Amino acid sequence: MIYEKLPVVLLSTLASEKQNSTNKVIADYILTHREEASSLGIKELSEKCHVGTGTISRFCREIGLEDFSELKQILADASFRFETTDDPASWNTHVSDALSMVVHSVDSRQIQRLCNDIHAYEKVSAYGMLKAEAAAIDLQVDLLMLGKRIETCVSYAEQMERILSAKNELILIFSYTGSYFDYPNLRGKQDALKQSRIWMICSKGSNVPDFVNEAIVFDSLHDQLSHPYQLEACESLIVQEYARMKNR
């Protein structure tokens, strides 16, 4: 995993909730006071956020956690990190190399198969966590310019809710490490995940779940620095092929 569960669930909450909503206030407090929050009980956290303990429990469920105990666990396990390069020139070389790896390793036949599915399915959606969601949003915008409307949303909890309730839809998952489905507890939900056709766009060596029907994979440096650009490159290759297909 490039990112741990804590930033995934909390940042997606901050990005998707309305300003000053209760969930946004709680998520903001936890991220701003991460070390302090890790030592607080549910009553203490509720007092800090000026809400009741029931609201904290509901917050945990609404952002995709089992309960407050899981929130405490991911707070205890969290260790944020950020990768850097020596200078702008080395950053440019690093990212350029990563983009070239995508172009030279992606199977064009798989992209064509995916584009055929995008064209054939009436209901299409695309999702990703954090930076990967940017590729999903780009795909939504680019396909709209080509006359194909698809759905997406920022909240990871809402993404999972939509995926689990989908039937006979086409679902695209942008996931650099293939870990998109590793965060929630999917016990007993495997059948629901088989009611739609799922594609995953990920790096080679990713652990693609059995219920994912097909995957577009690419060579990668397996690092934090270049992964969003590689997913964006895959998105661009997909829409370029879709445009060519429409013009044929």
Contacts in CASP RR format, 6 or more apart in sequence:
PFRMAT RR
TARGET T0000
AUTHOR 0000-0000-0000
METHOD contacts of the structure
MODEL  1
MIYEKLPVVLLSTLASEKQNSTNKVIADYILTHREEASSLGIKELSEKCH
VGTGTISRFCREIGLEDFSELKQILADASFRFETTDDPASWNTHVSDALS
MVVHSVDSRQIQRLCNDIHAYEKVSAYGMLKAEAAAIDLQVDLLMLGKRI
ETCVSYAEQMERILSAKNELILIFSYTGSYFDYPNLRGKQDALKQSRIWM
ICSKGSNVPDFVNEAIVFDSLHDQLSHPYQLEACESLIVQEYARMKNR
1 177 0 8 1.000
1 179 0 8 1.000
1 182 0 8 1.000
2 176 0 8 1.000
2 177 0 8 1.000
2 224 0 8 1.000
2 227 0 8 1.000
3 129 0 8 1.000
3 130 0 8 1.000
4 74 0 8 1.000
4 77 0 8 1.000
4 78 0 8 1.000
4 79 0 8 1.000
5 74 0 8 1.000
5 183 0 8 1.000
6 34 0 8 1.000
6 74 0 8 1.000
6 75 0 8 1.000
6 77 0 8 1.000
6 78 0 8 1.000
7 31 0 8 1.000
7 78 0 8 1.000
7 80 0 8 1.000
7 130 0 8 1.000
8 129 0 8 1.000
8 130 0 8 1.000
8 156 0 8 1.000
8 183 0 8 1.000
9 63 0 8 1.000
9 64 0 8 1.000
9 65 0 8 1.000
9 74 0 8 1.000
9 156 0 8 1.000
9 157 0 8 1.000
9 183 0 8 1.000
10 27 0 8 1.000
10 30 0 8 1.000
10 31 0 8 1.000
10 63 0 8 1.000
11 31 0 8 1.000
11 130 0 8 1.000
12 63 0 8 1.000
12 129 0 8 1.000
12 130 0 8 1.000
12 133 0 8 1.000
12 154 0 8 1.000
12 155 0 8 1.000
12 156 0 8 1.000
12 157 0 8 1.000
13 23 0 8 1.000
13 24 0 8 1.000
13 27 0 8 1.000
13 63 0 8 1.000
13 155 0 8 1.000
13 157 0 8 1.000
14 24 0 8 1.000
14 27 0 8 1.000
14 28 0 8 1.000
14 31 0 8 1.000
15 154 0 8 1.000
15 155 0 8 1.000
16 153 0 8 1.000
16 154 0 8 1.000
16 155 0 8 1.000
16 158 0 8 1.000
17 23 0 8 1.000
17 24 0 8 1.000
17 27 0 8 1.000
17 155 0 8 1.000
18 24 0 8 1.000
22 51 0 8 1.000
22 55 0 8 1.000
22 59 0 8 1.000
23 59 0 8 1.000
23 62 0 8 1.000
23 63 0 8 1.000
25 49 0 8 1.000
25 50 0 8 1.000
25 51 0 8 1.000
26 45 0 8 1.000
26 49 0 8 1.000
26 51 0 8 1.000
26 55 0 8 1.000
26 56 0 8 1.000
26 59 0 8 1.000
27 59 0 8 1.000
27 63 0 8 1.000
29 37 0 8 1.000
29 45 0 8 1.000
29 48 0 8 1.000
29 49 0 8 1.000
30 37 0 8 1.000
30 45 0 8 1.000
30 71 0 8 1.000
30 75 0 8 1.000
33 48 0 8 1.000
34 75 0 8 1.000
34 78 0 8 1.000
37 45 0 8 1.000
37 48 0 8 1.000
37 75 0 8 1.000
38 72 0 8 1.000
38 75 0 8 1.000
38 76 0 8 1.000
38 78 0 8 1.000
40 48 0 8 1.000
41 68 0 8 1.000
41 72 0 8 1.000
42 53 0 8 1.000
42 56 0 8 1.000
42 57 0 8 1.000
42 68 0 8 1.000
43 53 0 8 1.000
45 56 0 8 1.000
46 52 0 8 1.000
46 53 0 8 1.000
46 54 0 8 1.000
46 55 0 8 1.000
46 56 0 8 1.000
49 55 0 8 1.000
49 56 0 8 1.000
56 68 0 8 1.000
57 67 0 8 1.000
57 68 0 8 1.000
60 66 0 8 1.000
60 67 0 8 1.000
60 68 0 8 1.000
60 70 0 8 1.000
60 71 0 8 1.000
61 67 0 8 1.000
62 157 0 8 1.000
63 156 0 8 1.000
63 157 0 8 1.000
64 156 0 8 1.000
64 157 0 8 1.000
64 160 0 8 1.000
64 184 0 8 1.000
65 71 0 8 1.000
65 74 0 8 1.000
66 185 0 8 1.000
81 224 0 8 1.000
82 224 0 8 1.000
83 223 0 8 1.000
83 224 0 8 1.000
83 225 0 8 1.000
84 225 0 8 1.000
85 91 0 8 1.000
85 94 0 8 1.000
85 225 0 8 1.000
91 225 0 8 1.000
94 221 0 8 1.000
94 225 0 8 1.000
94 226 0 8 1.000
95 225 0 8 1.000
95 226 0 8 1.000
95 229 0 8 1.000
97 221 0 8 1.000
97 226 0 8 1.000
98 220 0 8 1.000
98 221 0 8 1.000
98 226 0 8 1.000
98 229 0 8 1.000
98 230 0 8 1.000
99 229 0 8 1.000
99 230 0 8 1.000
99 233 0 8 1.000
101 218 0 8 1.000
101 219 0 8 1.000
101 220 0 8 1.000
101 221 0 8 1.000
101 230 0 8 1.000
102 218 0 8 1.000
102 219 0 8 1.000
102 220 0 8 1.000
102 230 0 8 1.000
102 233 0 8 1.000
102 234 0 8 1.000
102 237 0 8 1.000
103 233 0 8 1.000
103 237 0 8 1.000
104 219 0 8 1.000
105 204 0 8 1.000
105 217 0 8 1.000
105 218 0 8 1.000
105 219 0 8 1.000
106 216 0 8 1.000
106 217 0 8 1.000
106 218 0 8 1.000
106 234 0 8 1.000
106 237 0 8 1.000
107 216 0 8 1.000
107 217 0 8 1.000
108 241 0 8 1.000
110 214 0 8 1.000
110 215 0 8 1.000
110 216 0 8 1.000
111 216 0 8 1.000
111 237 0 8 1.000
111 238 0 8 1.000
111 241 0 8 1.000
112 241 0 8 1.000
112 245 0 8 1.000
113 214 0 8 1.000
114 172 0 8 1.000
114 199 0 8 1.000
114 214 0 8 1.000
114 216 0 8 1.000
114 238 0 8 1.000
115 238 0 8 1.000
115 241 0 8 1.000
115 242 0 8 1.000
115 245 0 8 1.000
116 245 0 8 1.000
117 170 0 8 1.000
117 197 0 8 1.000
117 199 0 8 1.000
118 124 0 8 1.000
118 143 0 8 1.000
118 148 0 8 1.000
118 150 0 8 1.000
118 170 0 8 1.000
118 238 0 8 1.000
118 242 0 8 1.000
119 148 0 8 1.000
119 242 0 8 1.000
119 245 0 8 1.000
119 246 0 8 1.000
120 170 0 8 1.000
121 169 0 8 1.000
121 170 0 8 1.000
121 197 0 8 1.000
123 151 0 8 1.000
123 166 0 8 1.000
123 168 0 8 1.000
123 169 0 8 1.000
123 170 0 8 1.000
124 143 0 8 1.000
124 148 0 8 1.000
124 150 0 8 1.000
124 151 0 8 1.000
124 169 0 8 1.000
124 170 0 8 1.000
124 171 0 8 1.000
124 172 0 8 1.000
125 150 0 8 1.000
125 151 0 8 1.000
125 152 0 8 1.000
125 162 0 8 1.000
125 163 0 8 1.000
125 166 0 8 1.000
125 169 0 8 1.000
125 170 0 8 1.000
125 171 0 8 1.000
125 172 0 8 1.000
126 135 0 8 1.000
126 136 0 8 1.000
126 139 0 8 1.000
126 140 0 8 1.000
126 150 0 8 1.000
126 151 0 8 1.000
126 152 0 8 1.000
126 171 0 8 1.000
126 172 0 8 1.000
126 173 0 8 1.000
126 174 0 8 1.000
127 133 0 8 1.000
127 136 0 8 1.000
127 152 0 8 1.000
127 153 0 8 1.000
127 159 0 8 1.000
127 162 0 8 1.000
127 163 0 8 1.000
127 171 0 8 1.000
127 172 0 8 1.000
127 173 0 8 1.000
127 174 0 8 1.000
127 180 0 8 1.000
128 135 0 8 1.000
128 136 0 8 1.000
128 156 0 8 1.000
128 159 0 8 1.000
128 173 0 8 1.000
128 174 0 8 1.000
128 175 0 8 1.000
128 180 0 8 1.000
129 156 0 8 1.000
129 175 0 8 1.000
129 180 0 8 1.000
129 183 0 8 1.000
131 227 0 8 1.000
131 228 0 8 1.000
131 231 0 8 1.000
132 174 0 8 1.000
132 175 0 8 1.000
132 176 0 8 1.000
132 180 0 8 1.000
132 228 0 8 1.000
132 231 0 8 1.000
133 152 0 8 1.000
133 154 0 8 1.000
133 174 0 8 1.000
134 228 0 8 1.000
134 231 0 8 1.000
134 232 0 8 1.000
135 174 0 8 1.000
135 201 0 8 1.000
135 228 0 8 1.000
135 231 0 8 1.000
135 232 0 8 1.000
135 234 0 8 1.000
135 235 0 8 1.000
136 152 0 8 1.000
136 172 0 8 1.000
136 174 0 8 1.000
136 235 0 8 1.000
137 152 0 8 1.000
138 232 0 8 1.000
138 235 0 8 1.000
138 236 0 8 1.000
139 150 0 8 1.000
139 152 0 8 1.000
139 172 0 8 1.000
139 235 0 8 1.000
139 238 0 8 1.000
139 239 0 8 1.000
140 150 0 8 1.000
140 151 0 8 1.000
140 152 0 8 1.000
142 235 0 8 1.000
142 236 0 8 1.000
142 239 0 8 1.000
143 149 0 8 1.000
143 150 0 8 1.000
143 239 0 8 1.000
143 242 0 8 1.000
144 150 0 8 1.000
146 239 0 8 1.000
146 242 0 8 1.000
146 243 0 8 1.000
146 246 0 8 1.000
148 242 0 8 1.000
151 162 0 8 1.000
153 159 0 8 1.000
153 162 0 8 1.000
156 183 0 8 1.000
160 184 0 8 1.000
163 171 0 8 1.000
163 193 0 8 1.000
163 196 0 8 1.000
163 198 0 8 1.000
164 189 0 8 1.000
164 192 0 8 1.000
164 193 0 8 1.000
165 192 0 8 1.000
166 195 0 8 1.000
166 196 0 8 1.000
167 195 0 8 1.000
167 196 0 8 1.000
168 195 0 8 1.000
168 196 0 8 1.000
169 196 0 8 1.000
169 197 0 8 1.000
170 196 0 8 1.000
170 197 0 8 1.000
170 199 0 8 1.000
171 196 0 8 1.000
171 197 0 8 1.000
171 198 0 8 1.000
171 199 0 8 1.000
172 198 0 8 1.000
172 199 0 8 1.000
172 200 0 8 1.000
172 201 0 8 1.000
173 180 0 8 1.000
173 181 0 8 1.000
173 198 0 8 1.000
173 199 0 8 1.000
173 200 0 8 1.000
173 201 0 8 1.000
173 202 0 8 1.000
173 212 0 8 1.000
174 201 0 8 1.000
174 202 0 8 1.000
174 231 0 8 1.000
174 234 0 8 1.000
174 235 0 8 1.000
175 200 0 8 1.000
175 201 0 8 1.000
175 202 0 8 1.000
175 206 0 8 1.000
176 202 0 8 1.000
176 203 0 8 1.000
176 206 0 8 1.000
176 220 0 8 1.000
176 227 0 8 1.000
176 228 0 8 1.000
176 230 0 8 1.000
176 231 0 8 1.000
177 202 0 8 1.000
177 203 0 8 1.000
177 206 0 8 1.000
177 222 0 8 1.000
178 200 0 8 1.000
178 202 0 8 1.000
178 203 0 8 1.000
178 206 0 8 1.000
178 207 0 8 1.000
178 208 0 8 1.000
179 206 0 8 1.000
179 207 0 8 1.000
180 200 0 8 1.000
181 193 0 8 1.000
181 209 0 8 1.000
186 193 0 8 1.000
190 211 0 8 1.000
193 209 0 8 1.000
193 211 0 8 1.000
194 211 0 8 1.000
197 213 0 8 1.000
198 211 0 8 1.000
198 212 0 8 1.000
198 213 0 8 1.000
199 212 0 8 1.000
199 213 0 8 1.000
199 214 0 8 1.000
199 215 0 8 1.000
199 216 0 8 1.000
200 206 0 8 1.000
200 208 0 8 1.000
200 212 0 8 1.000
200 214 0 8 1.000
200 215 0 8 1.000
200 216 0 8 1.000
201 215 0 8 1.000
201 216 0 8 1.000
201 231 0 8 1.000
201 234 0 8 1.000
201 235 0 8 1.000
201 238 0 8 1.000
202 208 0 8 1.000
202 215 0 8 1.000
202 216 0 8 1.000
202 217 0 8 1.000
202 218 0 8 1.000
203 217 0 8 1.000
203 218 0 8 1.000
203 219 0 8 1.000
203 220 0 8 1.000
203 222 0 8 1.000
203 227 0 8 1.000
203 230 0 8 1.000
204 217 0 8 1.000
204 218 0 8 1.000
204 219 0 8 1.000
204 220 0 8 1.000
205 217 0 8 1.000
206 215 0 8 1.000
206 217 0 8 1.000
208 215 0 8 1.000
216 234 0 8 1.000
216 238 0 8 1.000
218 230 0 8 1.000
218 233 0 8 1.000
218 234 0 8 1.000
220 226 0 8 1.000
220 227 0 8 1.000
220 230 0 8 1.000
END
